[in-house]
Amino acid sequence: MPAPRAISQTDIVNKAQILLGQSKRFTELLDTDQKGIDYQTLWPIALRAALALHPWNFAIRRFRLNPDTVAPDFGWAYRYKLPPDCVRYLPWSRDAEQWFDGEVEGGFILTDQGSFIQIRCIVLVEDLSLWSALFADAMAYTLAMESCEGSTSKRGLYEDLSNGREDVLAKARRADALENGNRRAVRPMTASSWASARYRRNGWQG
């Protein structure tokens, strides 16, 4: 049996076309075709948006960061520059040994943790051969949503696409959890728990 064909950018664009109810299919994205130009323009925007939606296993990387030579003006003792390809920083849960208190501001992590910090990030992965099938699906939904965003005549379609993407994300959460198994707590904090930890530092118990 021949090996399955790798997913291409054109495959994802054509899936977006199907989701949008468009009959046109692309064999390649040409600069002479306005719709193809539109998709090429939207691609990097949609890619970053889709990656940031979920801590995709294939896109998570670990980094050990050294402090920047310039300290924050006030509030924190140190700052650490986020990696340039970081799409979304994933704070550790409080029960992880790598946890530290801090916040993200202007491309830096601000904290009182000195010497070094260990972090996890969702990074920009442009190599489609590394993508999971569910991420490719989420990317097609995101690309379709970007295509019809702002059009009042497509508001209902946008909501349908958003619901469809949520279904894909729910499958991705289950699939990634199965891949992770029962590994010791290294999960990222949710946005709400990160905010709670930050404000507890300043005496707010919310």
N, C-alpha and C positions, 0 to 999 in steps of 0.2 A: 504494500500500500504506500503510495507517495506521501511524503511529509506534507502536512497542511501548509497552505500558503500564508505567509506572514501578513498581518493586517497593515494596510497602507493608509496614508493620509487621504487618498481618494476614496477608499472604502468608508472611512468615517464621514467624509463630506457627503457621500451618497446616502449613508444612513441618515444624516441630518436632512437631506432632501426628502427622503421617505417620510420622516417624522413631520416635516412641514407640508406634506401632501403635494410635493412638486414632482412632476413626471421626468424632468430633465435628469440625466445621469452623466457623470463625468468619467472619462477615461484618463484624463490628466487635467491639472489646473493650469490654464493658460492665461497669460497676461492680456490676451486679446479678447477674453470673455469677461464681461463686467461682473457676472455672478461669481466666476472663479476668482476675480480680483477681490471681491467682497469677502469671500471665504479665506483667502490668504491674509487679508487684513485682520479678520476676526480671530484667526487661528491662535496667535500667541496670547491674545486676551482670554479666549476661552480656555486655553490650556492651563494658564495660571489659576483661573477661577475653578476649574474642575479639580485640579490637584489640591487646592486649599479646602475643598469640601469635606475631605475624609483623610485620616492617616493611612493612606494606601501603603501596604507593606513594601511594595516594590520601590516606593519613592522615599522611604525613610532612611536617613543617614545619621551617623553619630559623629560628633566633633568634640575635641578637647580644645578649649579656647584659653588663650592667655589674655590678661587684662590689657586694655588700651593704655597708651602712654599718657593720655589726657583723662583726668577724673571728671565726673559730673560736677557741675557748679555747686549743687547742694542736694540733700536728700539721700544720696547713696555714696558709698566710698569708691566704687569701681564701676567701670563700664567695659563691656566686651562686644566687639563688633560681630554681628551676625554674618555667616558665610554669604558670599555674593549671590549664590544660587538658591538661597533659602526662600521658599514660597510661604511657609508657615512654620513658626516656632512651636514646638510641642513641649510645654512645661511638664516636669515630672510630677507624679502624684506625691503627696506628702509622706507616704510610707516607703518611697524609693530611697535608697541610700545616696543617690545623686541629687536629691532635692535640695533646692536653695530658694530663699525668698528673693524676689526681684520683679522687674517689669521691663517691657520692651518699649523703647522710645527712640525714634529717629534712626532706626537701623542698628541700635545697640541694645544689649541687655544690661540694665542697671541693677546693681546688687551690692551688698556688703561683703559678699564672698570674695576673698582675696586669693592670690596665687594662681588658681585656674578654676574653670568650671567645665562640666561635661554636659552636653546638650544633645537633643535629638531635634531634627528638622525634617519637614517635607521639602524636598529639593526639586528644582526644575529638571524633569526628565524628558528630553526631546527625542530620544531614541525609541521609536515605536516598538522595536523588538523586545524591549524591557517591560512594556505595559501589560497589565493583566487584561483579560477579556472584558471584565466588568468595568474597568476604567475606560477602555475604548468606547464602551456603550455610554458611560456617563459623559465622556467627551463629546459624543455625537449629540446627546441631549443638550449639553451646554452650548455647543455651536449653533444648534437650531434655535435655542432660546435667545442667544445673542443676535441672531438674524432677524428675529421678529420683535425684539424688545423696542419699546417706544411707539409701536404701531397700535393705535387704539382699535383698529379693525381686527387685530389678531390677539386681543386680550384674552379671549377664551382659549385660544390655541396655546398661548404662553402658559396659562394655568395648567392645561393638560400636560404640557411638556414638563412643567415643574413637578407635577404629581408623578409622572413617569420616571423622572430622574430620582425622586425620593425612593421609589421602588427599587431602582438599581442600587442606590446607596445602602438600603436595608440589606440587600443581598451581599453587598461588599462587606458590610459589618460582620455578617455571619461567616462569610468565606475567610476573611482575614483573621477572625477569632479562631476558626478551626486551624488555620496555619500556625497561629501562635501557641496553641495548645494551653498547657498549664504553667507556662513560664512564670518565674518570680516577678512580682509587681514592678514592671518598668513602663507601665502604661502612662500616656500623657494625661494631664489634668484637663478637665473640661473648662470652657471659658468661665463658667460660673464659679467653679472651685478655685481657679486662679485668681479671680477678682476677690473672692472671700479671703484668701490667704493674704493678698496684698493689703486689704483694708484692715485685717486684724493687726497687721504690723503697726498701723497708725491708731489703733484703739477703737476702730469701728467694728461692731459685732454683728451688724446687719441682719 
